[in-house]
Amino acid sequence: MAQLLVRDLDEKLVQKLKRRAAENGVSCEEEHRRILRDVLTQKGPKPSFKEHLLAMPDVGEDWMFDRNDPRVKRPESRPVSFED
């Protein structure tokens, strides 16, 4: 296996790496490997926010999701009873 030495890292970045590693229950070195692996093995560039929105299916008109629009039919709420 190859080794990689990274110098002159900002201390805040190192602290973030240590926190992230602790949250994931691994060493800083393992977390660093995971980050590099995840970023460098991605297939192609990530879609932009615009591309992400355009890829979403069209499921209705905007007014259909407005809770205050009188055209939106909501099911009537029923009182909850905890009695048998």
Residue pairs with C-beta under 8 A, 6 or more apart in sequence:
17 28
17 31
17 32
17 35
18 28
20 31
21 27
21 28
21 30
21 31
24 31
24 34
26 34
47 55
63 69
63 71
63 72
64 71
64 72
65 72
66 72
67 74
